[in-house]
Amino acid sequence: MRIPRSEWGRLAWLRKLLQRLEVADVKGSLKIVMKGNRPEYYQCIWNAEKNKIIRNYLNKENMHLVKYLATKSYCEAVKKVLDQTEYKLKSYRPTDVLKEIDGIYESYPQAKMELVEPIVPTYRMMVEKWKAGCIRSDYPFGSGEIYTKNGERVRSKSEKILADNFSDK
């Protein structure tokens, strides 16, 4: 994935990505309530007749609806940030749209993060992917172990030669 270098290019690119994202037209918003370690999901809908918000509990059979509502709220927040970024760019104020979009996703609670796929990978996701691809070793100087005549472990062949010379004298 190639990210454009200019802010205007990033803005246009992110708007295209947002348009490609399928968001179901679902009424209401998502409310997540933590009961111990377990999240409970509610659909909140404004009832004009009663002039109040009605919360409907969403069980496991309605997880598709939970994901739709979470994605809908994420897309609305991203669209708002893109509009604000466009306004800032028109008034020549510095901005970093990718950092602001990362902030939206990172501000969500863990239960909501699991429901939403970010429009672009966040900085933290890219770092974790990079770290996962790194080769890890207990011995930092290669996999071959080198020992002197006295049985001491050394880091290189030249260190072995020097240690052997010093132990012979």
MARLUM-557052 format. One record per atom (N, C-alpha, C, O): atom name; residue number from 1; residue in three letters; x, y, z. Coordinates in steps of 0.02 Angstrom, whole numbers, plus 50000, padded with zeros to 5 digits. Layout:
<pts>
   atom     n   res      px      py      pz
     CA   NUM   Ala       X       Y       Z
...
</pts>
This chain:
<pts>
   atom     n   res      px      py      pz
      N     1   Met   50042   49942   50000
     CA     1   Met   50000   50000   50000
      C     1   Met   50045   50062   50000
      O     1   Met   50085   50072   50045
      N     2   Arg   50036   50102   49948
     CA     2   Arg   50075   50163   49943
      C     2   Arg   50033   50222   49967
      O     2   Arg   49978   50235   49942
      N     3   Ile   50059   50257   50016
     CA     3   Ile   50025   50315   50044
      C     3   Ile   50052   50377   50010
      O     3   Ile   50113   50387   50009
      N     4   Pro   50009   50419   49981
     CA     4   Pro   50033   50481   49949
      C     4   Pro   50072   50525   49997
      O     4   Pro   50059   50525   50057
      N     5   Arg   50119   50562   49970
     CA     5   Arg   50162   50604   50012
      C     5   Arg   50130   50670   50033
      O     5   Arg   50140   50693   50089
      N     6   Ser   50092   50700   49988
     CA     6   Ser   50062   50765   50005
      C     6   Ser   49998   50755   50045
      O     6   Ser   49965   50703   50039
      N     7   Glu   49981   50805   50085
     CA     7   Glu   49920   50801   50126
      C     7   Glu   49858   50800   50082
      O     7   Glu   49810   50766   50097
      N     8   Trp   49858   50839   50027
     CA     8   Trp   49801   50839   49982
      C     8   Trp   49793   50771   49949
      O     8   Trp   49737   50746   49941
      N     9   Gly   49849   50740   49930
     CA     9   Gly   49847   50674   49901
      C     9   Gly   49821   50622   49951
      O     9   Gly   49781   50578   49933
      N    10   Arg   49843   50627   50014
     CA    10   Arg   49819   50581   50066
      C    10   Arg   49745   50589   50077
      O    10   Arg   49708   50540   50086
      N    11   Leu   49723   50652   50077
     CA    11   Leu   49652   50666   50088
      C    11   Leu   49609   50634   50034
      O    11   Leu   49559   50602   50049
      N    12   Ala   49629   50642   49971
     CA    12   Ala   49591   50613   49915
      C    12   Ala   49593   50537   49919
      O    12   Ala   49543   50503   49907
      N    13   Trp   49652   50509   49935
     CA    13   Trp   49660   50436   49940
      C    13   Trp   49616   50407   49995
      O    13   Trp   49585   50355   49986
      N    14   Leu   49615   50441   50052
     CA    14   Leu   49574   50417   50108
      C    14   Leu   49499   50423   50094
      O    14   Leu   49460   50380   50115
      N    15   Arg   49480   50474   50057
     CA    15   Arg   49409   50480   50038
      C    15   Arg   49389   50423   49992
      O    15   Arg   49333   50396   49998
      N    16   Lys   49433   50403   49946
     CA    16   Lys   49418   50346   49902
      C    16   Lys   49412   50281   49943
      O    16   Lys   49368   50241   49931
      N    17   Leu   49458   50272   49991
     CA    17   Leu   49454   50212   50033
      C    17   Leu   49390   50211   50073
      O    17   Leu   49359   50158   50082
      N    18   Leu   49369   50269   50098
     CA    18   Leu   49308   50273   50137
      C    18   Leu   49246   50257   50094
      O    18   Leu   49199   50226   50118
      N    19   Gln   49247   50279   50031
     CA    19   Gln   49191   50265   49987
      C    19   Gln   49186   50190   49971
      O    19   Gln   49131   50163   49964
      N    20   Arg   49243   50157   49965
     CA    20   Arg   49244   50085   49950
      C    20   Arg   49220   50042   50008
      O    20   Arg   49196   49986   49998
      N    21   Leu   49225   50069   50068
     CA    21   Leu   49205   50032   50128
      C    21   Leu   49129   50026   50129
      O    21   Leu   49093   50075   50124
      N    22   Glu   49107   49964   50136
     CA    22   Glu   49035   49952   50137
      C    22   Glu   49007   49963   50207
      O    22   Glu   49027   49930   50255
      N    23   Val   48962   50011   50212
     CA    23   Val   48930   50025   50276
      C    23   Val   48855   50016   50267
      O    23   Val   48824   50049   50225
      N    24   Ala   48827   49971   50306
     CA    24   Ala   48755   49958   50302
      C    24   Ala   48717   50017   50331
      O    24   Ala   48740   50049   50379
      N    25   Asp   48660   50031   50303
     CA    25   Asp   48618   50085   50328
      C    25   Asp   48576   50058   50386
      O    25   Asp   48519   50036   50377
      N    26   Val   48605   50061   50446
     CA    26   Val   48572   50035   50506
      C    26   Val   48554   50094   50550
      O    26   Val   48594   50140   50559
      N    27   Lys   48494   50093   50577
     CA    27   Lys   48472   50147   50620
      C    27   Lys   48505   50142   50689
      O    27   Lys   48517   50087   50714
      N    28   Gly   48520   50199   50717
     CA    28   Gly   48545   50201   50785
      C    28   Gly   48620   50201   50791
      O    28   Gly   48656   50208   50742
      N    29   Ser   48642   50193   50853
     CA    29   Ser   48714   50192   50868
      C    29   Ser   48728   50135   50916
      O    29   Ser   48682   50104   50943
      N    30   Leu   48792   50121   50927
     CA    30   Leu   48812   50066   50969
      C    30   Leu   48834   50091   51038
      O    30   Leu   48869   50141   51043
      N    31   Lys   48812   50058   51089
     CA    31   Lys   48832   50072   51158
      C    31   Lys   48862   50008   51186
      O    31   Lys   48829   49955   51184
      N    32   Ile   48923   50011   51212
     CA    32   Ile   48956   49952   51241
      C    32   Ile   48961   49962   51316
      O    32   Ile   48987   50013   51340
      N    33   Val   48935   49914   51353
     CA    33   Val   48937   49916   51427
      C    33   Val   48977   49855   51449
      O    33   Val   48961   49799   51430
      N    34   Met   49028   49866   51490
     CA    34   Met   49068   49811   51515
      C    34   Met   49037   49784   51579
      O    34   Met   49028   49820   51628
      N    35   Lys   49022   49720   51579
     CA    35   Lys   48997   49685   51638
      C    35   Lys   49053   49637   51660
      O    35   Lys   49057   49581   51634
      N    36   Gly   49094   49659   51706
     CA    36   Gly   49153   49620   51724
      C    36   Gly   49203   49623   51667
      O    36   Gly   49224   49678   51648
      N    37   Asn   49221   49565   51640
     CA    37   Asn   49267   49563   51583
      C    37   Asn   49230   49553   51518
      O    37   Asn   49261   49548   51465
      N    38   Arg   49164   49551   51520
     CA    38   Arg   49124   49535   51461
      C    38   Arg   49086   49597   51437
      O    38   Arg   49052   49630   51476
      N    39   Pro   49092   49613   51372
     CA    39   Pro   49055   49671   51347
      C    39   Pro   48983   49652   51330
      O    39   Pro   48968   49596   51307
      N    40   Glu   48938   49699   51342
     CA    40   Glu   48868   49692   51321
      C    40   Glu   48855   49748   51270
      O    40   Glu   48875   49805   51280
      N    41   Tyr   48821   49730   51217
     CA    41   Tyr   48810   49777   51162
      C    41   Tyr   48736   49798   51160
      O    41   Tyr   48691   49756   51167
      N    42   Tyr   48725   49863   51150
     CA    42   Tyr   48658   49890   51145
      C    42   Tyr   48653   49934   51084
      O    42   Tyr   48700   49971   51067
      N    43   Gln   48596   49930   51051
     CA    43   Gln   48581   49975   50995
      C    43   Gln   48539   50032   51023
      O    43   Gln   48485   50020   51052
      N    44   Cys   48562   50092   51015
     CA    44   Cys   48527   50151   51041
      C    44   Cys   48492   50187   50983
      O    44   Cys   48523   50207   50934
      N    45   Ile   48426   50194   50990
     CA    45   Ile   48385   50226   50938
      C    45   Ile   48344   50282   50970
      O    45   Ile   48315   50272   51023
      N    46   Trp   48343   50340   50937
     CA    46   Trp   48304   50396   50962
      C    46   Trp   48231   50386   50944
      O    46   Trp   48213   50376   50886
      N    47   Asn   48189   50389   50995
     CA    47   Asn   48117   50384   50986
      C    47   Asn   48087   50454   50993
      O    47   Asn   48086   50481   51048
      N    48   Ala   48063   50482   50937
     CA    48   Ala   48037   50550   50938
      C    48   Ala   47971   50555   50975
      O    48   Ala   47956   50607   51006
      N    49   Glu   47932   50503   50973
     CA    49   Glu   47867   50504   51007
      C    49   Glu   47875   50509   51083
      O    49   Glu   47841   50548   51116
      N    50   Lys   47921   50469   51109
     CA    50   Lys   47932   50468   51182
      C    50   Lys   47984   50519   51202
      O    50   Lys   47994   50532   51262
      N    51   Asn   48018   50548   51152
     CA    51   Asn   48070   50599   51164
      C    51   Asn   48126   50572   51208
      O    51   Asn   48149   50607   51254
      N    52   Lys   48148   50511   51193
     CA    52   Lys   48204   50482   51230
      C    52   Lys   48238   50428   51188
      O    52   Lys   48213   50407   51136
      N    53   Ile   48297   50407   51212
     CA    53   Ile   48335   50355   51178
      C    53   Ile   48313   50287   51204
      O    53   Ile   48306   50277   51265
      N    54   Ile   48302   50241   51158
     CA    54   Ile   48283   50173   51177
      C    54   Ile   48342   50128   51163
      O    54   Ile   48370   50128   51108
      N    55   Arg   48362   50089   51213
     CA    55   Arg   48418   50042   51205
      C    55   Arg   48391   49971   51198
      O    55   Arg   48351   49948   51238
      N    56   Asn   48415   49938   51145
     CA    56   Asn   48397   49868   51133
      C    56   Asn   48459   49825   51142
      O    56   Asn   48511   49839   51112
      N    57   Tyr   48453   49773   51183
     CA    57   Tyr   48510   49728   51195
      C    57   Tyr   48521   49686   51132
      O    57   Tyr   48474   49661   51102
      N    58   Leu   48585   49680   51112
     CA    58   Leu   48603   49640   51054
      C    58   Leu   48640   49577   51078
      O    58   Leu   48694   49582   51107
      N    59   Asn   48610   49519   51066
     CA    59   Asn   48641   49456   51088
      C    59   Asn   48689   49429   51035
      O    59   Asn   48702   49463   50985
      N    60   Lys   48715   49369   51045
     CA    60   Lys   48765   49341   51000
      C    60   Lys   48739   49330   50929
      O    60   Lys   48777   49333   50881
      N    61   Glu   48673   49317   50923
     CA    61   Glu   48645   49308   50856
      C    61   Glu   48646   49372   50816
      O    61   Glu   48641   49370   50754
      N    62   Asn   48652   49429   50850
     CA    62   Asn   48652   49494   50816
      C    62   Asn   48722   49525   50811
      O    62   Asn   48728   49586   50806
      N    63   Met   48774   49484   50812
     CA    63   Met   48843   49511   50808
      C    63   Met   48855   49547   50742
      O    63   Met   48894   49595   50740
      N    64   His   48822   49526   50688
     CA    64   His   48830   49561   50624
      C    64   His   48805   49633   50631
      O    64   His   48835   49679   50603
      N    65   Leu   48751   49642   50667
     CA    65   Leu   48723   49709   50678
      C    65   Leu   48771   49751   50722
      O    65   Leu   48779   49811   50711
      N    66   Val   48802   49719   50771
     CA    66   Val   48850   49753   50814
      C    66   Val   48909   49779   50772
      O    66   Val   48930   49836   50780
      N    67   Lys   48934   49736   50727
     CA    67   Lys   48990   49757   50684
      C    67   Lys   48969   49813   50637
      O    67   Lys   49008   49859   50625
      N    68   Tyr   48909   49809   50610
     CA    68   Tyr   48884   49862   50566
      C    68   Tyr   48882   49929   50603
      O    68   Tyr   48903   49980   50577
      N    69   Leu   48855   49928   50664
     CA    69   Leu   48849   49989   50702
      C    69   Leu   48917   50018   50721
      O    69   Leu   48928   50078   50719
      N    70   Ala   48964   49974   50739
     CA    70   Ala   49032   49996   50757
      C    70   Ala   49067   50026   50695
      O    70   Ala   49099   50078   50700
      N    71   Thr   49060   49993   50638
     CA    71   Thr   49091   50018   50576
      C    71   Thr   49059   50084   50555
      O    71   Thr   49093   50129   50531
      N    72   Lys   48994   50089   50564
     CA    72   Lys   48959   50151   50546
      C    72   Lys   48985   50209   50587
      O    72   Lys   48999   50263   50559
      N    73   Ser   48992   50200   50653
     CA    73   Ser   49017   50255   50695
      C    73   Ser   49089   50273   50678
      O    73   Ser   49108   50331   50680
      N    74   Tyr   49131   50222   50662
     CA    74   Tyr   49200   50234   50643
      C    74   Tyr   49203   50274   50578
      O    74   Tyr   49242   50322   50572
      N    75   Cys   49163   50255   50529
     CA    75   Cys   49164   50290   50464
      C    75   Cys   49139   50362   50471
      O    75   Cys   49166   50407   50439
      N    76   Glu   49090   50373   50514
     CA    76   Glu   49066   50441   50526
      C    76   Glu   49121   50483   50558
      O    76   Glu   49129   50541   50540
      N    77   Ala   49158   50454   50604
     CA    77   Ala   49212   50491   50637
      C    77   Ala   49268   50506   50588
      O    77   Ala   49296   50561   50588
      N    78   Val   49285   50458   50544
     CA    78   Val   49337   50469   50494
      C    78   Val   49316   50523   50445
      O    78   Val   49355   50566   50426
      N    79   Lys   49253   50521   50423
     CA    79   Lys   49227   50571   50376
      C    79   Lys   49232   50641   50407
      O    79   Lys   49249   50689   50374
      N    80   Lys   49215   50646   50471
     CA    80   Lys   49219   50710   50506
      C    80   Lys   49291   50735   50508
      O    80   Lys   49304   50795   50498
      N    81   Val   49339   50690   50522
     CA    81   Val   49410   50709   50524
      C    81   Val   49433   50731   50454
      O    81   Val   49470   50779   50448
      N    82   Leu   49411   50696   50402
     CA    82   Leu   49431   50715   50334
      C    82   Leu   49403   50784   50316
      O    82   Leu   49438   50823   50284
      N    83   Asp   49342   50799   50336
     CA    83   Asp   49313   50865   50323
      C    83   Asp   49352   50919   50361
      O    83   Asp   49365   50973   50334
      N    84   Gln   49369   50905   50424
     CA    84   Gln   49408   50953   50464
      C    84   Gln   49477   50964   50434
      O    84   Gln   49503   51020   50432
      N    85   Thr   49507   50910   50409
     CA    85   Thr   49574   50915   50379
      C    85   Thr   49571   50957   50316
      O    85   Thr   49616   50997   50303
      N    86   Glu   49520   50947   50276
     CA    86   Glu   49512   50987   50215
      C    86   Glu   49506   51061   50232
      O    86   Glu   49537   51104   50199
      N    87   Tyr   49467   51076   50284
     CA    87   Tyr   49460   51146   50306
      C    87   Tyr   49528   51174   50329
      O    87   Tyr   49545   51231   50313
      N    88   Lys   49565   51134   50367
     CA    88   Lys   49631   51157   50392
      C    88   Lys   49679   51169   50334
      O    88   Lys   49717   51217   50334
      N    89   Leu   49677   51124   50284
     CA    89   Leu   49722   51132   50227
      C    89   Leu   49704   51194   50186
      O    89   Leu   49749   51228   50160
      N    90   Lys   49640   51208   50180
     CA    90   Lys   49619   51267   50142
      C    90   Lys   49640   51332   50178
      O    90   Lys   49654   51382   50145
      N    91   Ser   49644   51329   50244
     CA    91   Ser   49665   51388   50281
      C    91   Ser   49740   51386   50298
      O    91   Ser   49764   51423   50341
      N    92   Tyr   49776   51342   50263
     CA    92   Tyr   49850   51337   50268
      C    92   Tyr   49875   51322   50338
      O    92   Tyr   49927   51348   50358
      N    93   Arg   49838   51282   50376
     CA    93   Arg   49860   51261   50442
      C    93   Arg   49890   51191   50437
      O    93   Arg   49864   51149   50400
      N    94   Pro   49945   51178   50473
     CA    94   Pro   49976   51112   50469
      C    94   Pro   49931   51058   50500
      O    94   Pro   49897   51070   50550
      N    95   Thr   49932   50999   50471
     CA    95   Thr   49892   50944   50496
      C    95   Thr   49924   50878   50474
      O    95   Thr   49962   50876   50426
      N    96   Asp   49908   50826   50510
     CA    96   Asp   49929   50758   50491
      C    96   Asp   49868   50713   50495
      O    96   Asp   49849   50690   50549
      N    97   Val   49837   50702   50438
     CA    97   Val   49773   50666   50436
      C    97   Val   49781   50593   50459
      O    97   Val   49736   50566   50491
      N    98   Leu   49837   50562   50444
     CA    98   Leu   49847   50491   50464
      C    98   Leu   49852   50485   50540
      O    98   Leu   49826   50438   50569
      N    99   Lys   49885   50533   50571
     CA    99   Lys   49891   50532   50644
      C    99   Lys   49823   50543   50677
      O    99   Lys   49808   50512   50728
      N   100   Glu   49782   50585   50647
     CA   100   Glu   49715   50597   50675
      C   100   Glu   49670   50536   50667
      O   100   Glu   49631   50520   50712
      N   101   Ile   49676   50501   50611
     CA   101   Ile   49636   50440   50601
      C   101   Ile   49660   50385   50648
      O   101   Ile   49620   50346   50674
      N   102   Asp   49726   50381   50659
     CA   102   Asp   49752   50334   50709
      C   102   Asp   49723   50349   50778
      O   102   Asp   49705   50303   50815
      N   103   Gly   49718   50413   50793
     CA   103   Gly   49691   50433   50858
      C   103   Gly   49618   50411   50868
      O   103   Gly   49598   50394   50924
      N   104   Ile   49579   50411   50814
     CA   104   Ile   49510   50387   50819
      C   104   Ile   49509   50314   50840
      O   104   Ile   49476   50296   50889
      N   105   Tyr   49546   50273   50804
     CA   105   Tyr   49545   50201   50817
      C   105   Tyr   49576   50185   50886
      O   105   Tyr   49549   50144   50923
      N   106   Glu   49631   50218   50902
     CA   106   Glu   49665   50204   50966
      C   106   Glu   49626   50228   51026
      O   106   Glu   49636   50205   51082
      N   107   Ser   49580   50276   51016
     CA   107   Ser   49539   50300   51072
      C   107   Ser   49482   50253   51090
      O   107   Ser   49452   50260   51143
      N   108   Tyr   49467   50206   51046
     CA   108   Tyr   49412   50159   51059
      C   108   Tyr   49432   50110   51114
      O   108   Tyr   49491   50093   51121
      N   109   Pro   49383   50087   51152
     CA   109   Pro   49397   50033   51201
      C   109   Pro   49413   49968   51164
      O   109   Pro   49394   49960   51105
      N   110   Gln   49446   49923   51197
     CA   110   Gln   49468   49860   51166
      C   110   Gln   49409   49822   51135
      O   110   Gln   49417   49792   51081
      N   111   Ala   49352   49822   51167
     CA   111   Ala   49294   49786   51141
      C   111   Ala   49272   49814   51073
      O   111   Ala   49250   49776   51030
      N   112   Lys   49277   49879   51064
     CA   112   Lys   49258   49909   51001
      C   112   Lys   49313   49902   50948
      O   112   Lys   49298   49895   50889
      N   113   Met   49376   49902   50970
     CA   113   Met   49432   49892   50923
      C   113   Met   49426   49824   50888
      O   113   Met   49442   49818   50830
      N   114   Glu   49403   49774   50925
     CA   114   Glu   49396   49707   50897
      C   114   Glu   49341   49704   50844
      O   114   Glu   49341   49659   50802
      N   115   Leu   49294   49751   50846
     CA   115   Leu   49238   49751   50799
      C   115   Leu   49253   49790   50735
      O   115   Leu   49223   49777   50683
      N   116   Val   49299   49838   50739
     CA   116   Val   49311   49884   50684
      C   116   Val   49378   49868   50650
      O   116   Val   49428   49856   50683
      N   117   Glu   49377   49868   50584
     CA   117   Glu   49439   49863   50545
      C   117   Glu   49457   49934   50523
      O   117   Glu   49417   49965   50487
      N   118   Pro   49515   49961   50543
     CA   118   Pro   49531   50030   50525
      C   118   Pro   49540   50038   50450
      O   118   Pro   49557   49991   50415
      N   119   Ile   49527   50098   50426
     CA   119   Ile   49530   50112   50355
      C   119   Ile   49601   50104   50328
      O   119   Ile   49611   50082   50271
      N   120   Val   49650   50123   50368
     CA   120   Val   49721   50110   50354
      C   120   Val   49752   50082   50418
      O   120   Val   49729   50099   50472
      N   121   Pro   49804   50040   50412
     CA   121   Pro   49835   50014   50473
      C   121   Pro   49863   50072   50516
      O   121   Pro   49892   50119   50490
      N   122   Thr   49853   50066   50580
     CA   122   Thr   49878   50118   50625
      C   122   Thr   49954   50110   50633
      O   122   Thr   49983   50059   50615
      N   123   Tyr   49984   50162   50661
     CA   123   Tyr   50057   50160   50672
      C   123   Tyr   50076   50101   50717
      O   123   Tyr   50125   50066   50704
      N   124   Arg   50036   50090   50769
     CA   124   Arg   50049   50035   50816
      C   124   Arg   50045   49967   50780
      O   124   Arg   50085   49923   50794
      N   125   Met   49996   49960   50735
     CA   125   Met   49989   49897   50698
      C   125   Met   50050   49885   50653
      O   125   Met   50074   49829   50647
      N   126   Met   50074   49939   50621
     CA   126   Met   50131   49931   50577
      C   126   Met   50194   49913   50616
      O   126   Met   50235   49873   50593
      N   127   Val   50202   49942   50676
     CA   127   Val   50260   49926   50718
      C   127   Val   50257   49853   50741
      O   127   Val   50307   49818   50740
      N   128   Glu   50197   49830   50762
     CA   128   Glu   50190   49761   50783
      C   128   Glu   50203   49712   50726
      O   128   Glu   50233   49659   50737
      N   129   Lys   50181   49730   50666
     CA   129   Lys   50194   49687   50607
      C   129   Lys   50269   49684   50593
      O   129   Lys   50296   49632   50577
      N   130   Trp   50302   49742   50599
     CA   130   Trp   50374   49744   50587
      C   130   Trp   50412   49703   50640
      O   130   Trp   50458   49666   50623
      N   131   Lys   50391   49710   50703
     CA   131   Lys   50424   49672   50757
      C   131   Lys   50413   49597   50748
      O   131   Lys   50458   49558   50763
      N   132   Ala   50355   49577   50725
     CA   132   Ala   50341   49506   50714
      C   132   Ala   50385   49477   50659
      O   132   Ala   50401   49418   50660
      N   133   Gly   50404   49519   50611
     CA   133   Gly   50445   49496   50556
      C   133   Gly   50519   49495   50571
      O   133   Gly   50558   49467   50533
      N   134   Cys   50540   49526   50626
     CA   134   Cys   50610   49529   50645
      C   134   Cys   50634   49460   50669
      O   134   Cys   50596   49423   50699
      N   135   Ile   50697   49445   50655
     CA   135   Ile   50726   49383   50679
      C   135   Ile   50751   49394   50750
      O   135   Ile   50788   49441   50763
      N   136   Arg   50731   49351   50794
     CA   136   Arg   50752   49357   50864
      C   136   Arg   50803   49302   50880
      O   136   Arg   50796   49245   50858
      N   137   Ser   50852   49321   50918
     CA   137   Ser   50904   49274   50937
      C   137   Ser   50927   49290   51008
      O   137   Ser   50931   49348   51028
      N   138   Asp   50940   49238   51047
     CA   138   Asp   50966   49249   51114
      C   138   Asp   51037   49276   51112
      O   138   Asp   51055   49318   51153
      N   139   Tyr   51075   49252   51065
     CA   139   Tyr   51144   49274   51058
      C   139   Tyr   51146   49328   51004
      O   139   Tyr   51133   49313   50946
      N   140   Pro   51162   49390   51022
     CA   140   Pro   51154   49445   50974
      C   140   Pro   51203   49447   50917
      O   140   Pro   51194   49488   50871
      N   141   Phe   51255   49407   50916
     CA   141   Phe   51306   49413   50865
      C   141   Phe   51308   49353   50819
      O   141   Phe   51363   49332   50800
      N   142   Gly   51253   49325   50801
     CA   142   Gly   51252   49270   50754
      C   142   Gly   51235   49205   50789
      O   142   Gly   51233   49201   50850
      N   143   Ser   51223   49154   50749
     CA   143   Ser   51201   49091   50778
      C   143   Ser   51260   49044   50794
      O   143   Ser   51252   49000   50837
      N   144   Gly   51318   49053   50762
     CA   144   Gly   51375   49010   50775
      C   144   Gly   51408   49027   50841
      O   144   Gly   51423   49085   50855
      N   145   Glu   51418   48977   50882
     CA   145   Glu   51451   48990   50946
      C   145   Glu   51524   48974   50939
      O   145   Glu   51543   48922   50913
      N   146   Ile   51567   49020   50962
     CA   146   Ile   51639   49013   50956
      C   146   Ile   51668   49010   51027
      O   146   Ile   51652   49052   51069
      N   147   Tyr   51713   48960   51038
     CA   147   Tyr   51743   48950   51104
      C   147   Tyr   51819   48952   51098
      O   147   Tyr   51847   48932   51046
      N   148   Thr   51852   48976   51151
     CA   148   Thr   51925   48977   51153
      C   148   Thr   51951   48909   51176
      O   148   Thr   51912   48864   51191
      N   149   Lys   52017   48902   51179
     CA   149   Lys   52047   48840   51203
      C   149   Lys   52028   48826   51275
      O   149   Lys   52023   48768   51295
      N   150   Asn   52016   48879   51314
     CA   150   Asn   51997   48872   51385
      C   150   Asn   51923   48858   51394
      O   150   Asn   51899   48849   51450
      N   151   Gly   51884   48857   51338
     CA   151   Gly   51813   48843   51343
      C   151   Gly   51770   48905   51355
      O   151   Gly   51711   48899   51372
      N   152   Glu   51799   48964   51347
     CA   152   Glu   51760   49026   51356
      C   152   Glu   51725   49044   51291
      O   152   Glu   51754   49039   51237
      N   153   Arg   51664   49065   51296
     CA   153   Arg   51627   49085   51237
      C   153   Arg   51647   49156   51217
      O   153   Arg   51650   49200   51260
      N   154   Val   51661   49167   51153
     CA   154   Val   51679   49232   51127
      C   154   Val   51633   49250   51068
      O   154   Val   51597   49208   51042
      N   155   Arg   51636   49314   51049
     CA   155   Arg   51589   49339   50998
      C   155   Arg   51614   49332   50926
      O   155   Arg   51573   49329   50880
      N   156   Ser   51679   49328   50915
     CA   156   Ser   51704   49326   50846
      C   156   Ser   51767   49285   50842
      O   156   Ser   51798   49267   50893
      N   157   Lys   51786   49269   50780
     CA   157   Lys   51847   49230   50768
      C   157   Lys   51909   49270   50789
      O   157   Lys   51957   49242   50817
      N   158   Ser   51907   49335   50774
     CA   158   Ser   51965   49376   50793
      C   158   Ser   51972   49379   50869
      O   158   Ser   52028   49380   50895
      N   159   Glu   51916   49382   50904
     CA   159   Glu   51919   49382   50978
      C   159   Glu   51946   49315   51003
      O   159   Glu   51981   49313   51053
      N   160   Lys   51928   49260   50968
     CA   160   Lys   51953   49193   50986
      C   160   Lys   52029   49190   50978
      O   160   Lys   52064   49165   51022
      N   161   Ile   52055   49217   50922
     CA   161   Ile   52127   49216   50909
      C   161   Ile   52163   49256   50963
      O   161   Ile   52214   49233   50989
      N   162   Leu   52137   49315   50979
     CA   162   Leu   52169   49356   51030
      C   162   Leu   52168   49322   51099
      O   162   Leu   52217   49323   51135
      N   163   Ala   52110   49293   51116
     CA   163   Ala   52104   49260   51181
      C   163   Ala   52150   49200   51186
      O   163   Ala   52181   49188   51238
      N   164   Asp   52156   49161   51131
     CA   164   Asp   52202   49104   51131
      C   164   Asp   52275   49127   51137
      O   164   Asp   52314   49095   51172
      N   165   Asn   52293   49181   51103
     CA   165   Asn   52361   49207   51108
      C   165   Asn   52377   49230   51178
      O   165   Asn   52431   49216   51204
      N   166   Phe   52330   49265   51210
     CA   166   Phe   52342   49289   51277
      C   166   Phe   52344   49232   51328
      O   166   Phe   52382   49236   51377
      N   167   Ser   52304   49180   51317
     CA   167   Ser   52305   49124   51365
      C   167   Ser   52368   49082   51357
      O   167   Ser   52389   49051   51406
      N   168   Asp   52399   49080   51298
     CA   168   Asp   52460   49042   51287
      C   168   Asp   52520   49076   51321
      O   168   Asp   52568   49042   51339
      N   169   Lys   52518   49140   51329
     CA   169   Lys   52576   49176   51357
      C   169   Lys   52576   49176   51431
      O   169   Lys   52621   49204   51462
</pts>
